[in-house]
Amino acid sequence: MATWDLSKTKHHVLICNGSSCNQVGAEALTQAIRKEISDQDLDGTIHTTRTRCNGRCHDKCVVIAYPNGTWYKDLKPEDAKIFIDSLMTSQDETGKVSHLFSNDGFQRTEGVVTGISKEKEKVMKVSKKH
């Protein structure tokens, strides 16, 4: 285990490794993103974290980039370079943004599935809490 110095980190990238994303190549995507970060010598600038399910299985593979709070959908290993380039220029070139953060919350981009509302009973059922 490592405790990284994040003092120069400008971007935190959360890569979904839930079961739906894993079925379509989340591990290969994670490796491709990390390789691109290394190839561009951005290890001190971009920190990555593999997560479990982020709750947008329809959008697999899901990647979330902070501090902007941008959610990406359908990312594949071949998208790694353009994804990292987009982070560094603060201008999306992937065409795969699913949600953008604003003061009103996360705004879904056109054509992205809305999903089900987070009513308590549904959340409990999906979370398998009883």
C-alpha positions, 0 to 999 in steps of 0.5 A, a space after each residue: 500500500 502507498 500513501 501518495 503526496 497529492 499536493 500537486 494533483 489537479 485531477 482525480 479520476 474515478 474508474 468504475 470497476 463494478 461488475 457491468 463495467 468489468 464485463 466490457 473491459 474496465 480493467 483494460 480501460 484502467 490500465 490504458 488510462 494509467 499507461 497514458 498518464 505515465 507516458 505523458 509524465 502526469 503521475 503527479 498531476 492526475 491521480 486514479 482510483 478504481 471504484 466499485 459500481 457507480 450506479 450508471 451501468 447503462 453507461 459502462 465503462 464509467 469514468 468520473 473526473 474531478 474537480 469538475 465532476 464530469 461523468 463519462 460513458 462508454 469509455 474504451 481503452 482506445 479513448 485513454 489518450 484523448 480522455 487524458 488530453 481532454 483533462 489537461 486542456 479542460 475541453 472534452 474531445 471524447 464526445 462521451 460526457 454523460 453528466 456535467 456538474 453545475 450548482 443545480 447538481 449533475 446535468 445529464 447530456 442529451 441522449 443519455 438515459 435518465 435512469 430510475 429515481 432514487 426513491 428510498 424503497 428502490 435504493 434499499 432494494 438495489 443496495 440489498 439492505 433490509 
